[in-house]
Amino acid sequence: PKSDMYARLFAMGMDAYEIAGQLNDLSSNPKASLNGATGALSLSFDHKLNRQLVWAQFKNGVPNTVR
């Protein structure tokens, strides 16, 4: 549905805003990452954005984060 599309776009916008504020830290520290709305975000050595998705396991129809 359209509401899902808008939710994803909103999450991407939130992450873009956070990345813009922390870009210097992310680019100067190769081990730095940011817990964004779309996953754990970091920059590679060639300044490409990487995203590690959060894993979840469903129990009784409710998603629980797997750590």
BELRA-V524170 format. One record per residue. SS is DSSP state (A for helix, B for strand, O for the rest). PSI is psi as a letter, one per 40 degrees, with the letter a starting at -180 (999 if undefined). NEAR is the number of other ideal C-beta (glycine too) atoms within 8 Angstrom. Layout:
SS_PSI_NEAR + SS_PSI_NEAR
//
This chain:
O_i_4 + A_d_5 + A_d_6 + A_d_7 + A_d_8 + A_d_8 + A_d_8 + A_d_9 + A_d_8 + A_d_9 + A_d_11 + A_d_10 + A_d_8 + A_d_10 + A_d_13 + A_d_8 + A_d_8 + A_d_11 + A_d_13 + A_d_7 + A_e_6 + A_e_10 + A_d_8 + A_d_6 + A_d_8 + A_d_14 + A_d_8 + A_e_6 + O_h_7 + O_e_5 + O_e_4 + O_i_11 + O_i_9 + B_h_12 + B_g_5 + B_i_13 + O_d_7 + O_e_10 + B_a_8 + B_h_10 + B_h_16 + B_i_11 + B_i_10 + O_i_8 + O_d_4 + O_f_4 + O_f_6 + O_i_6 + B_h_8 + B_i_8 + B_h_9 + B_h_9 + O_i_6 + O_h_7 + O_i_6 + B_i_8 + B_h_7 + B_h_8 + B_h_6 + O_f_4 + O_e_4 + B_h_6 + B_h_6 + B_h_8 + B_h_7 + O_h_6 + O_999_2
//
